[in-house]
Amino acid sequence: NYQRVRVEHVCSRLNLTLLSPLWRVGTQRNLMRCMVEDGLGAVLIKVASPPSLNRKHLLKTLAQVQARLEECEGKYGCAICGEGGEYESLV
């Protein structure tokens, strides 16, 4: 929620309307599952949360790292969709 609230605040100050349907779709875990099931072709291009993710995860698709991301979410509290800067992806 931190990022959503922060962006909403910035938009409010600038008198802009924020459209952010994915931030209210449910849990990040459910969003990740939907993206993978729908075949979103995103690959990890940067990882920044060792030991949960490291270089061996680079250029892997979300589908390929989904189980690892779910494990990291439970074990380390990582944001499974990368909203905490755990990784960057390219579609």
All heavy atoms as an XYZ file, in Angstrom:
708
protein
N       0.797     -1.206      0.000
C       0.000      0.000      0.000
C       0.841      1.272      0.000
O       0.364      2.316     -0.392
C      -0.935      0.021      1.198
C      -2.203     -0.753      0.945
O      -2.602     -0.965     -0.189
N      -2.852     -1.171      2.021
N       2.079      1.192      0.485
C       2.917      2.385      0.594
C       3.043      3.094     -0.743
O       2.833      4.315     -0.841
C       4.313      2.036      1.125
C       5.280      3.194      1.009
C       5.246      4.231      1.926
C       6.181      3.270     -0.047
C       6.104      5.312      1.813
C       7.047      4.352     -0.174
C       6.999      5.361      0.757
O       7.839      6.434      0.637
N       3.372      2.342     -1.775
C       3.590      2.964     -3.076
C       2.295      3.579     -3.611
O       2.299      4.691     -4.131
C       4.158      1.956     -4.062
C       4.648      2.591     -5.342
C       5.391      1.605     -6.218
O       5.297      0.398     -6.038
N       6.134      2.113     -7.172
N       1.189      2.873     -3.457
C      -0.096      3.400     -3.933
C      -0.439      4.690     -3.215
O      -0.798      5.695     -3.846
C      -1.217      2.379     -3.729
C      -2.592      2.907     -4.160
C      -3.716      1.925     -3.863
N      -3.767      1.520     -2.482
C      -4.325      2.233     -1.493
N      -4.845      3.422     -1.746
N      -4.342      1.775     -0.261
N      -0.312      4.711     -1.895
C      -0.632      5.900     -1.113
C       0.276      7.060     -1.504
O      -0.160      8.204     -1.645
C      -0.541      5.598      0.397
C      -0.651      6.866      1.226
C      -1.633      4.607      0.795
N       1.545      6.770     -1.698
C       2.512      7.805     -2.084
C       2.141      8.416     -3.440
O       2.132      9.632     -3.601
C       3.917      7.192     -2.144
C       4.976      8.128     -2.575
C       5.431      9.009     -1.419
N       6.527      9.842     -1.867
C       6.527     11.153     -1.807
N       5.515     11.790     -1.288
N       7.542     11.840     -2.247
N       1.833      7.585     -4.416
C       1.468      8.082     -5.745
C       0.148      8.843     -5.684
O      -0.008      9.885     -6.332
C       1.421      6.936     -6.777
C       0.866      7.411     -8.106
C       2.812      6.336     -6.967
N      -0.809      8.358     -4.900
C      -2.076      9.078     -4.741
C      -1.838     10.477     -4.170
O      -2.455     11.447     -4.602
C      -3.028      8.304     -3.833
C      -3.666      7.106     -4.488
C      -4.517      6.280     -3.536
O      -4.415      6.475     -2.296
O      -5.272      5.429     -4.029
N      -0.943     10.566     -3.197
C      -0.639     11.856     -2.576
C      -0.015     12.816     -3.591
O      -0.388     13.990     -3.655
C       0.298     11.646     -1.381
C       0.648     12.905     -0.666
N      -0.276     13.641      0.050
C       1.817     13.582     -0.571
C       0.311     14.707      0.553
N       1.590     14.696      0.189
N       0.922     12.329     -4.377
C       1.558     13.163     -5.400
C       0.512     13.633     -6.417
O       0.473     14.815     -6.782
C       2.711     12.406     -6.100
C       3.206     13.158     -7.318
C       3.848     12.149     -5.111
N      -0.330     12.728     -6.858
C      -1.372     13.096     -7.823
C      -2.324     14.139     -7.243
O      -2.714     15.093     -7.930
C      -2.154     11.861     -8.266
S      -1.223     10.786     -9.363
N      -2.674     13.973     -5.984
C      -3.555     14.924     -5.326
C      -2.943     16.322     -5.308
O      -3.621     17.308     -5.599
C      -3.854     14.450     -3.907
O      -4.620     15.409     -3.223
N      -1.661     16.402     -4.988
C      -0.980     17.702     -4.953
C      -0.933     18.347     -6.332
O      -0.923     19.568     -6.457
C       0.439     17.559     -4.417
C       0.494     17.299     -2.932
C       1.913     17.332     -2.434
N       2.787     16.664     -3.403
C       3.981     16.184     -3.135
N       4.487     16.309     -1.939
N       4.697     15.584     -4.054
N      -0.873     17.523     -7.372
C      -0.794     18.033     -8.741
C      -2.157     18.141     -9.412
O      -2.254     18.438    -10.610
C       0.124     17.137     -9.574
C       1.579     17.073     -9.117
C       2.340     16.015     -9.892
C       2.240     18.438     -9.272
N      -3.217     17.867     -8.647
C      -4.589     17.911     -9.153
C      -4.786     16.952    -10.331
O      -5.404     17.277    -11.338
C      -4.998     19.332     -9.542
C      -6.499     19.488     -9.612
O      -7.241     18.785     -8.932
N      -6.959     20.414    -10.435
N      -4.213     15.747    -10.191
C      -4.344     14.699    -11.203
C      -5.200     13.567    -10.659
O      -5.273     13.353     -9.445
C      -2.962     14.142    -11.576
C      -1.983     15.128    -12.195
C      -0.608     14.481    -12.329
C      -2.484     15.608    -13.550
N      -5.813     12.830    -11.546
C      -6.587     11.660    -11.153
C      -5.752     10.421    -11.418
O      -5.287     10.209    -12.548
C      -7.903     11.572    -11.957
O      -8.656     12.760    -11.722
C      -8.705     10.350    -11.560
N      -5.555      9.614    -10.398
C      -4.783      8.382    -10.525
C      -5.699      7.240    -10.942
O      -6.733      7.004    -10.321
C      -4.106      8.043     -9.189
C      -3.377      6.709     -9.126
C      -2.178      6.714    -10.072
C      -2.944      6.420     -7.698
N      -5.309      6.535    -11.985
C      -6.004      5.326    -12.408
C      -5.070      4.166    -12.112
O      -4.036      4.018    -12.755
C      -6.343      5.381    -13.898
C      -7.197      6.572    -14.337
C      -7.363      6.577    -15.845
C      -8.544      6.547    -13.641
N      -5.427      3.359    -11.141
C      -4.528      2.275    -10.718
C      -5.331      1.013    -10.400
O      -5.365      0.566     -9.265
C      -3.721      2.714     -9.491
O      -4.609      3.113     -8.462
N      -5.951      0.415    -11.406
C      -6.818     -0.735    -11.139
C      -6.095     -1.947    -10.555
O      -6.681     -2.691     -9.782
C      -7.419     -1.061    -12.506
C      -6.442     -0.502    -13.482
C      -5.855      0.713    -12.826
N      -4.841     -2.163    -10.881
C      -4.142     -3.350    -10.370
C      -3.822     -3.250     -8.890
O      -3.643     -4.257     -8.222
C      -2.856     -3.599    -11.162
C      -3.061     -3.986    -12.612
C      -1.717     -4.227    -13.288
C      -3.948     -5.205    -12.747
N      -3.739     -2.046     -8.348
C      -3.432     -1.886     -6.931
C      -4.611     -2.266     -6.050
O      -4.474     -2.390     -4.851
C      -2.999     -0.455     -6.626
C      -1.531     -0.233     -6.854
C      -0.555     -1.180     -6.849
C      -0.888      0.995     -7.118
N       0.665     -0.607     -7.095
C       0.496      0.729     -7.262
C      -1.322      2.307     -7.242
C       1.421      1.714     -7.515
C      -0.391      3.285     -7.495
C       0.966      2.988     -7.635
N      -5.766     -2.441     -6.631
C      -6.938     -2.776     -5.814
C      -7.591     -4.079     -6.254
O      -8.721     -4.354     -5.921
C      -7.940     -1.634     -5.893
C      -7.396     -0.379     -5.254
C      -8.513      0.547     -4.854
N      -7.963      1.628     -4.066
C      -7.752      2.855     -4.507
N      -8.049      3.157     -5.743
N      -7.255      3.787     -3.724
N      -6.842     -4.884     -6.966
C      -7.405     -6.115     -7.525
C      -7.426     -7.260     -6.513
O      -8.076     -8.261     -6.715
C      -6.637     -6.517     -8.811
C      -5.327     -7.189     -8.483
C      -7.478     -7.375     -9.720
N      -6.758     -7.124     -5.419
C      -6.676     -8.185     -4.414
C      -5.247     -8.324     -3.933
O      -4.467     -7.381     -3.993
N      -4.901     -9.510     -3.517
C      -3.548     -9.722     -3.003
C      -2.542     -9.768     -4.148
O      -2.881    -10.086     -5.296
C      -3.454    -11.045     -2.222
O      -3.635    -12.137     -3.130
C      -4.478    -11.108     -1.094
N      -1.304     -9.457     -3.831
C      -0.248     -9.547     -4.835
C      -0.087    -10.978     -5.321
O       0.199    -11.210     -6.492
C       1.073     -9.029     -4.267
C       1.124     -7.535     -4.158
C       2.534     -7.038     -3.908
O       3.526     -7.737     -4.131
N       2.637     -5.815     -3.442
N      -0.274    -11.929     -4.430
C      -0.156    -13.339     -4.819
C      -1.192    -13.676     -5.890
O      -0.889    -14.339     -6.884
C      -0.304    -14.241     -3.601
C      -0.062    -15.707     -3.923
C      -0.095    -16.550     -2.673
N       1.134    -16.342     -1.923
C       1.952    -17.311     -1.561
N       1.660    -18.557     -1.858
N       3.048    -17.055     -0.900
N      -2.423    -13.220     -5.706
C      -3.468    -13.474     -6.709
C      -3.164    -12.760     -8.017
O      -3.394    -13.303     -9.099
C      -4.839    -13.057     -6.184
C      -5.382    -14.030     -5.167
O      -4.978    -15.194     -5.107
N      -6.283    -13.553     -4.338
N      -2.654    -11.535     -7.926
C      -2.293    -10.795     -9.134
C      -1.197    -11.530     -9.897
O      -1.271    -11.677    -11.120
C      -1.838     -9.380     -8.772
C      -1.357     -8.512     -9.935
C      -2.432     -8.364    -11.014
C      -0.921     -7.152     -9.411
N      -0.192    -12.015     -9.171
C       0.898    -12.762     -9.811
C       0.349    -13.995    -10.525
O       0.698    -14.275    -11.675
C       1.953    -13.169     -8.781
C       3.051    -14.069     -9.324
S       4.073    -13.340    -10.605
C       5.004    -12.164     -9.639
N      -0.508    -14.723     -9.853
C      -1.087    -15.928    -10.466
C      -1.866    -15.581    -11.731
O      -1.757    -16.276    -12.742
C      -1.965    -16.662     -9.460
C      -1.152    -17.354     -8.401
C      -2.007    -18.136     -7.443
N      -1.151    -18.761     -6.427
C      -1.556    -19.131     -5.243
N      -2.820    -18.965     -4.894
N      -0.727    -19.687     -4.387
N      -2.637    -14.496    -11.685
C      -3.397    -14.077    -12.873
C      -2.471    -13.695    -14.019
O      -2.724    -14.062    -15.166
C      -4.307    -12.900    -12.525
S      -5.732    -13.330    -11.520
N      -1.407    -12.960    -13.708
C      -0.477    -12.549    -14.763
C       0.188    -13.763    -15.407
O       0.327    -13.829    -16.626
C       0.575    -11.585    -14.203
C       0.011    -10.234    -13.828
S       1.244     -8.980    -13.398
C       2.042     -9.692    -11.974
N       0.586    -14.726    -14.579
C       1.229    -15.937    -15.110
C       0.230    -16.753    -15.918
O       0.531    -17.192    -17.034
C       1.857    -16.760    -13.964
C       2.275    -18.142    -14.457
C       3.047    -16.017    -13.365
N      -0.978    -16.942    -15.386
C      -2.001    -17.716    -16.100
C      -2.384    -17.073    -17.432
O      -2.676    -17.767    -18.396
C      -3.253    -17.864    -15.223
C      -3.074    -18.829    -14.080
C      -4.261    -18.829    -13.122
O      -5.276    -18.154    -13.401
O      -4.158    -19.500    -12.077
N      -2.361    -15.741    -17.474
C      -2.711    -15.031    -18.706
C      -1.547    -14.935    -19.684
O      -1.676    -14.363    -20.760
C      -3.231    -13.627    -18.387
C      -4.611    -13.654    -17.744
O      -5.276    -14.703    -17.792
O      -5.019    -12.621    -17.194
N      -0.389    -15.493    -19.296
C       0.749    -15.551    -20.197
C       1.529    -14.254    -20.338
O       2.161    -14.033    -21.370
N       1.495    -13.400    -19.316
C       2.266    -12.163    -19.385
C       3.732    -12.506    -19.590
O       4.330    -13.243    -18.820
C       2.093    -11.356    -18.087
C       2.846    -10.036    -18.046
C       2.178     -9.028    -18.982
C       2.882     -9.489    -16.643
N       4.318    -11.973    -20.647
C       5.697    -12.306    -21.008
C       6.720    -11.401    -20.365
O       7.503    -10.768    -21.061
N       6.731    -11.314    -19.044
C       7.693    -10.470    -18.334
C       8.884    -11.304    -17.885
O       8.727    -12.444    -17.454
C       7.030     -9.825    -17.127
N      10.073    -10.704    -17.999
C      11.291    -11.365    -17.522
C      11.981    -10.461    -16.506
O      11.891     -9.235    -16.585
C      12.275    -11.702    -18.669
C      11.692    -12.722    -19.617
C      12.690    -10.454    -19.420
N      12.666    -11.071    -15.559
C      13.400    -10.313    -14.559
C      14.692     -9.791    -15.168
O      15.452    -10.549    -15.761
C      13.721    -11.192    -13.347
C      12.636    -11.290    -12.268
C      11.342    -11.855    -12.801
C      13.132    -12.058    -11.088
N      14.900     -8.488    -15.039
C      16.107     -7.875    -15.604
C      17.016     -7.297    -14.522
O      18.129     -6.883    -14.800
C      15.766     -6.788    -16.640
C      14.890     -5.703    -16.033
C      15.110     -7.417    -17.866
C      14.714     -4.475    -16.904
N      16.528     -7.259    -13.298
C      17.328     -6.781    -12.170
C      16.781     -7.430    -10.912
O      15.572     -7.542    -10.745
C      17.224     -5.265    -12.043
C      17.963     -4.702    -10.843
C      17.673     -3.220    -10.685
C      18.115     -2.787     -9.304
N      17.406     -1.605     -8.852
N      17.653     -7.880    -10.046
C      17.243     -8.410     -8.752
C      17.992     -7.646     -7.663
O      19.155     -7.292     -7.833
C      17.485     -9.933     -8.622
C      16.588    -10.693     -9.574
C      18.933    -10.291     -8.860
N      17.294     -7.381     -6.568
C      17.898     -6.569     -5.515
C      17.482     -7.037     -4.129
O      17.295     -6.235     -3.234
C      17.519     -5.107     -5.709
N      17.312     -8.330     -3.960
C      16.887     -8.812     -2.649
C      17.505    -10.158     -2.292
O      16.812    -11.105     -2.002
C      15.368     -8.911     -2.594
O      14.899     -9.804     -3.582
N      18.840    -10.232     -2.304
C      19.454    -11.479     -1.860
C      19.109    -11.718     -0.398
O      18.923    -10.751      0.322
C      20.953    -11.250     -2.041
C      21.127     -9.843     -2.455
C      19.794     -9.219     -2.638
N      18.952    -12.901      0.091
C      19.174    -14.158     -0.617
C      17.950    -14.675     -1.359
O      18.002    -15.730     -1.961
C      19.530    -15.114      0.519
C      18.694    -14.639      1.660
C      18.674    -13.124      1.519
N      16.850    -13.933     -1.326
C      15.633    -14.440     -1.954
C      15.745    -14.543     -3.469
O      15.281    -15.501     -4.067
C      14.437    -13.577     -1.562
O      14.687    -12.227     -1.830
N      16.350    -13.558     -4.095
C      16.573    -13.580     -5.533
C      18.027    -13.213     -5.792
O      18.596    -12.382     -5.103
C      15.671    -12.559     -6.243
C      14.173    -12.816     -6.198
C      13.428    -11.622     -6.783
C      13.801    -14.075     -6.935
N      18.615    -13.835     -6.796
C      20.001    -13.512     -7.130
C      20.197    -13.597     -8.645
O      19.242    -13.748     -9.389
C      20.978    -14.409     -6.355
C      20.717    -15.871     -6.598
O      20.590    -16.298     -7.744
N      20.619    -16.650     -5.538
N      21.442    -13.521     -9.064
C      21.760    -13.467    -10.500
C      21.195    -14.624    -11.302
O      20.879    -14.475    -12.484
C      23.264    -13.416    -10.693
C      23.899    -12.194    -10.085
C      25.379    -12.245    -10.210
N      25.712    -11.571    -11.471
C      26.921    -11.475    -11.950
N      27.932    -12.020    -11.311
N      27.149    -10.837    -13.063
N      21.076    -15.780    -10.687
C      20.572    -16.929    -11.450
C      19.110    -16.753    -11.861
O      18.630    -17.464    -12.738
C      20.767    -18.226    -10.670
C      19.854    -18.406     -9.485
C      20.113    -19.728     -8.802
C      19.186    -19.888     -7.603
N      19.439    -21.112     -6.879
N      18.417    -15.789    -11.274
C      17.024    -15.539    -11.619
C      16.870    -14.529    -12.757
O      15.769    -14.340    -13.270
C      16.262    -15.060    -10.380
C      16.251    -16.075     -9.289
N      17.071    -15.980     -8.189
C      15.557    -17.227     -9.149
C      16.861    -17.023     -7.403
N      15.959    -17.792     -7.966
N      17.970    -13.894    -13.154
C      17.906    -12.924    -14.245
C      17.491    -13.600    -15.556
O      17.881    -14.726    -15.842
C      19.258    -12.237    -14.433
C      19.679    -11.301    -13.310
C      21.094    -10.795    -13.550
C      18.711    -10.144    -13.168
N      16.698    -12.895    -16.323
C      16.174    -13.335    -17.621
C      15.224    -14.520    -17.522
O      14.895    -15.140    -18.530
C      17.310    -13.611    -18.615
C      18.237    -12.416    -18.879
C      19.333    -12.802    -19.853
C      17.455    -11.205    -19.382
N      14.762    -14.825    -16.323
C      13.731    -15.852    -16.125
C      12.368    -15.168    -16.211
O      12.201    -14.013    -15.815
C      13.862    -16.529    -14.763
C      15.209    -17.175    -14.514
C      15.360    -18.424    -15.329
C      16.671    -19.115    -14.952
N      16.971    -20.233    -15.762
N      11.384    -15.885    -16.710
C      10.032    -15.336    -16.776
C       9.380    -15.401    -15.398
O       9.830    -16.139    -14.510
C       9.161    -16.130    -17.758
O       8.975    -17.455    -17.246
C       9.774    -16.169    -19.150
N       8.315    -14.629    -15.248
C       7.567    -14.686    -13.986
C       7.090    -16.111    -13.713
O       7.119    -16.562    -12.574
C       6.372    -13.728    -14.023
C       6.690    -12.243    -13.999
C       5.406    -11.427    -14.043
C       7.517    -11.871    -12.781
N       6.679    -16.801    -14.753
C       6.231    -18.193    -14.579
C       7.357    -19.066    -14.038
O       7.130    -19.938    -13.198
C       5.706    -18.753    -15.890
N       8.575    -18.826    -14.513
C       9.713    -19.633    -14.072
C      10.115    -19.351    -12.625
O      10.667    -20.225    -11.969
C      10.920    -19.397    -14.985
C      10.734    -19.946    -16.383
C      11.860    -19.535    -17.306
O      12.224    -18.372    -17.385
N      12.404    -20.511    -18.023
N       9.869    -18.150    -12.142
C      10.283    -17.807    -10.772
C       9.107    -17.678     -9.812
O       9.292    -17.352     -8.647
C      11.130    -16.504    -10.748
C      12.425    -16.678    -11.508
C      10.345    -15.317    -11.249
N       7.909    -17.945    -10.273
C       6.719    -17.776     -9.438
C       6.821    -18.529     -8.117
O       6.561    -17.959     -7.051
C       5.463    -18.214    -10.193
C       4.199    -18.032     -9.377
C       2.957    -18.499    -10.111
O       3.047    -19.076    -11.204
N       1.807    -18.245     -9.540
N       7.196    -19.789     -8.156
C       7.286    -20.577     -6.918
C       8.317    -19.971     -5.967
O       8.091    -19.894     -4.752
C       7.636    -22.023     -7.231
N       9.441    -19.513     -6.505
C      10.482    -18.891     -5.678
C       9.976    -17.581     -5.068
O      10.229    -17.294     -3.905
C      11.743    -18.640     -6.505
C      12.850    -17.969     -5.742
C      13.386    -18.872     -4.646
N      14.441    -18.181     -3.915
C      14.744    -18.417     -2.664
N      14.103    -19.336     -1.995
N      15.701    -17.751     -2.068
N       9.255    -16.804     -5.851
C       8.701    -15.549     -5.336
C       7.691    -15.807     -4.228
O       7.672    -15.095     -3.224
C       8.072    -14.747     -6.471
C       9.040    -14.182     -7.515
C       8.274    -13.620     -8.704
C       9.951    -13.137     -6.902
N       6.869    -16.828     -4.392
C       5.897    -17.169     -3.356
C       6.607    -17.621     -2.079
O       6.202    -17.269     -0.972
C       4.933    -18.237     -3.856
C       3.964    -17.711     -4.906
C       3.039    -18.770     -5.460
O       3.166    -19.958     -5.112
O       2.157    -18.394     -6.265
N       7.672    -18.379     -2.242
C       8.465    -18.815     -1.092
C       9.086    -17.604     -0.385
O       9.063    -17.510      0.847
C       9.570    -19.770     -1.552
C      10.484    -20.241     -0.456
C      11.633    -21.081     -0.997
O      11.468    -21.733     -2.049
O      12.702    -21.071     -0.378
N       9.629    -16.700     -1.141
C      10.263    -15.496     -0.575
C       9.248    -14.613      0.138
O       9.560    -13.997      1.160
C      10.950    -14.697     -1.665
S      12.348    -15.564     -2.403
N       8.049    -14.558     -0.415
C       6.994    -13.767      0.216
C       6.710    -14.297      1.620
O       6.641    -13.534      2.581
C       5.726    -13.797     -0.635
C       4.572    -13.012     -0.036
C       3.273    -13.245     -0.766
O       2.984    -14.413     -1.134
O       2.547    -12.276     -0.966
N       6.575    -15.613      1.723
C       6.287    -16.221      3.020
C       7.461    -16.187      3.978
O       7.310    -15.912      5.169
N       8.649    -16.429      3.468
C       9.838    -16.547      4.315
C      10.431    -15.206      4.711
O      10.841    -15.007      5.852
C      10.893    -17.384      3.587
C      12.068    -17.788      4.433
C      12.950    -18.779      3.681
C      14.107    -19.263      4.537
N      14.944    -20.217      3.836
N      10.496    -14.259      3.767
C      11.173    -12.990      4.010
C      10.235    -11.776      4.000
O      10.671    -10.660      4.249
C      12.271    -12.752      2.968
C      13.311    -13.834      2.907
C      13.377    -14.702      1.827
C      14.236    -13.986      3.934
C      14.341    -15.697      1.774
C      15.196    -14.985      3.889
C      15.240    -15.835      2.799
O      16.192    -16.818      2.758
N       8.974    -11.985      3.627
C       8.043    -10.860      3.542
C       8.215    -10.016      2.295
O       7.795     -8.864      2.247
N       8.835    -10.585      1.267
C       9.046     -9.862      0.008
C       7.704     -9.597     -0.676
O       6.756    -10.361     -0.534
C       9.917    -10.680     -0.944
S      11.582    -10.942     -0.341
N       7.659     -8.528     -1.438
C       6.489     -8.234     -2.262
C       6.591     -9.086     -3.522
O       7.485     -8.895     -4.339
C       6.441     -6.753     -2.599
N       5.689    -10.022     -3.675
C       5.769    -11.012     -4.757
C       5.743    -10.366     -6.141
O       6.332    -10.880     -7.084
C       4.647    -12.066     -4.596
C       4.889    -13.248     -5.523
C       3.293    -11.460     -4.825
C       3.990    -14.428     -5.267
N       5.098     -9.200     -6.270
C       5.058     -8.499     -7.554
C       6.185     -7.486     -7.697
O       6.201     -6.713     -8.645
C       3.702     -7.822     -7.737
S       2.355     -8.994     -7.992
N       7.115     -7.489     -6.760
C       8.272     -6.617     -6.862
C       8.031     -5.179     -6.440
O       8.869     -4.314     -6.683
N       6.901     -4.902     -5.813
C       6.567     -3.534     -5.441
C       7.499     -2.939     -4.402
O       7.515     -1.737     -4.189
C       5.119     -3.459     -4.932
C       4.088     -3.690     -6.008
C       4.136     -2.650     -7.102
O       4.140     -1.440     -6.799
O       4.196     -3.041     -8.280
N       8.291     -3.762     -3.745
C       9.238     -3.247     -2.763
C      10.644     -3.097     -3.337
O      11.599     -2.890     -2.597
N      10.782     -3.228     -4.647
C      12.084     -3.103     -5.291
C      12.879     -4.393     -5.304
O      14.062     -4.389     -5.594
N      12.231     -5.518     -4.982
C      12.917     -6.800     -4.980
C      13.478     -7.166     -6.349
O      14.491     -7.814     -6.456
C      11.963     -7.917     -4.513
C      11.538     -7.825     -3.080
C      10.365     -6.875     -2.852
O       9.890     -6.232     -3.808
O       9.929     -6.775     -1.710
N      12.755     -6.764     -7.398
C      13.211     -7.018     -8.758
C      12.570     -6.021     -9.712
O      11.586     -5.363     -9.369
C      12.902     -8.461     -9.201
C      11.430     -8.794     -9.274
C      10.702     -8.584    -10.439
C      10.757     -9.345     -8.177
C       9.353     -8.895    -10.510
C       9.417     -9.661     -8.251
C       8.716     -9.435     -9.409
O       7.386     -9.735     -9.473
N      13.155     -5.935    -10.891
C      12.581     -5.148    -11.988
C      12.323     -6.132    -13.124
O      13.052     -7.095    -13.308
C      13.553     -4.070    -12.465
C      13.894     -3.031    -11.426
C      12.740     -2.136    -11.032
O      11.823     -1.940    -11.863
O      12.750     -1.640     -9.898
N      11.262     -5.862    -13.872
C      10.924     -6.749    -14.978
C      10.724     -5.957    -16.253
O      10.502     -4.755    -16.240
C       9.672     -7.568    -14.651
O       8.575     -6.700    -14.426
N      10.783     -6.662    -17.357
C      10.576     -6.084    -18.671
C       9.564     -6.957    -19.401
O       9.668     -8.176    -19.392
C      11.898     -6.062    -19.454
C      11.850     -5.540    -20.879
C      11.540     -4.041    -20.880
C      13.168     -5.822    -21.584
N       8.572     -6.313    -19.994
C       7.517     -7.049    -20.713
C       7.782     -6.962    -22.197
O       8.094     -5.932    -22.733
C       6.128     -6.469    -20.403
C       5.045     -7.218    -21.182
C       5.843     -6.525    -18.921
